Amino acid sequence: MAAEISNEEHLRESSSSQLIGSVSKALDILDVFTPQKPELSLTELAARLSLNKSTLFGLLRTLEHHGYIAQSAQTKRYRLGLRLVDRGALVLDYADVSRISPPFLDELRDQVEENVHLGVLDDGEVVYLYRAQGPHSLSVNSRPGGRAPVHCTAMGKAMLAFISDADVDLILQRRGLAASTPNTITNAQAFRQCLVEVREQGYAVDAEEHHIGSQCIAAPIFDMRGDVVAAISVSVPAVRMGGARRSHIVQCVKSYAEVISKELGWRSRQDVREYEPESSPTPLIQREHHEK
């Protein structure tokens, strides 16, 4: 991972002044639309962007093919495409979950007295967005902005279990199932069966699959559309993960994931098994139910 970061930094430095002209022109097209001018003709676009119509038309066709530009069948004028709504919603999901989650994660940390994490799926990897540090000197650490594999982390499996099989296949083809420890699942069929179990039980487990001596329990977070947008986890040194403690952590993680999902507008999904908290609700959860 360090080598990858070093290579990326080298590429960034060497190409800092080598912007790709066609990409810049395509982005300029998207930026030229305004609330005052939501639709523009080819002639208007060419004039505003100082581009010849032949070049501009090729760029527009490409953007239209990918859904970022649409052309009215009646007026033949161009406008921004609905694909931007989808992309914008993804950004808002990240922003919302990062804004809403921290107080709940801090309280979850206090409940379980272990490190608690928030992560999202990005480019086939888990990206850590937030960490609530537990009180123990012996703990499992990560840093916000850090990345981890999806197939051997609890948060990764919690999110993969609720995306399409086709998207899972693409991620596995690209990222593979490399062994991080002897406990990592490296067989594709066994991994897919693991995801089935995660969907059924509503949480995922990393049983020393990413790091020896570290176990993790995670649950998915859903948005108002019912799409998985993040996951939360509790990371515990294996020496502190007993049977009763494990059950308590599982219930707490699932309960807080449900509450954060509801804060994002989520309501029950048919493919998520309903459950009732076995333990007493924690203060924030009590307020959540009381207010509703």
Summary of the structure (lengths in Angstrom):
residues: 292
radius of gyration: 22.8
end to end distance: 45.2
largest distance: 70.1
contacts: 892
relative contact order: 0.10
helix: 48%
strand: 17%
